[in-house]
Amino acid sequence: MRGTRETALALIHPGSPLRLDAYRALATLPDGLPSDQVDGLLADADPGLRVVGLEAAGDRIARERVIVLLRDDSVPAVRLAAGRALLART
């Protein structure tokens, strides 16, 4: 759909109430999210963005990094997303 990427990019800035949804929308587009952007999401202080990063990463993230998030992240939603990411690999 024309303009989707541009609209989502305008909504990913900190403070945007639609930030998570905008990242999810970008991840579903044909080009998806670049690896450096996924890495940034996985390292973000916002647990919702870490979840989106795990959802968007697919096989582009090292299994060991997923395991670290599963084992060490303090937020249950992130650990759940990491578990789902591991299960999706099998």
Secondary structure, DSSP 8 states (H G I E B T S, - for coil): -TTHHHHHHHT-STT-TTHHHHHHHHHHSTT---HHHHHHHHT-S-HHHHHHHHHHHGGGS-HHHHHHHHHH-S-HHHHHHHHHHHHHT-
